[in-house]
């Protein structure tokens, strides 16, 4: 998904820095989760400029609450979850081109079986019915942080409404039949 409106945030940044930051703005969208920090901002541009200043610390996107002026700086493009129809929110990725690019298979993906690896955004893959000894609680399907969220979601309870699903089968057991 590539937002249609591109806004160059200038006037808040120095002229020497301004050319480096393009912000893709989406009204009524929440990039929920993946927060680095939050604060009360003067306005949307102030929120975006703080993310630009914190880019070395990992800021990749923002969500701004128009009513309370609360600014949420995010470590992941598009946050952890993309939510539409959020009338008081305005969200943006810091770098349109870089962070709007979807990951490429298999180079930008990684399976992790001991927690999420540094530099990656992940979806936890687990099964509540699995005995603790099976260590399914620390498995993750991940993609590079500098790529857009490909929309992966995990369900241990069958298909997720509104998503195209791929069933993961375990032919050696009859316990896990709804993944």
Steps between C-alpha positions, in 0.01 A plus 500: 500500500647833398338817633406750232603819677868584546593788725854630537540608859692824490500813708534293817823338389805692390520560125805271481298212652163558336580334167581171677153439646185428303194419707208303354188618682182295552200669661263295717755218530666363813842338483424329829774353720879485452539817710840645585359786706213748507459866595275802449600668172433856384352365175538221244817651348662518844418131548655412160812707566556321834488167317752634247728606787459157660555304178846390619325360809267299275199726437336388175141627527258705710139519606364839605175546695337817363294565814750443781807586282669184633780384271602135490841423352523147355794268436322324214360636175118486520528415875418149620140507373342710225153631596273703269198718590668664800357851461720681756828348381751586232794269430810516284812310405822697526636390163241423232722319256707293740229391742218456252692225324372153581755235600630268232489121545721344627774762548306736730343229720628298792361220717601541863463228761649680801321837503490783245837586345636855510413704191185303421125540556329172582176313542499252786420144386369297791248244612332532841414128506863401458678371812751751642782252432440542125626863521250639250483818704812660347458442126466791260459565126688825435577755230757780491414817696572718199220337300123549518284259697397225255185442705592165659272394783490170691191317616479178696121515469439472128466770230518870589204695354607739224837330448616259231619201700742213440444199720810364671462124544679261732448158338657316796232612746123541512523768775599795281240509221384864512816704423 
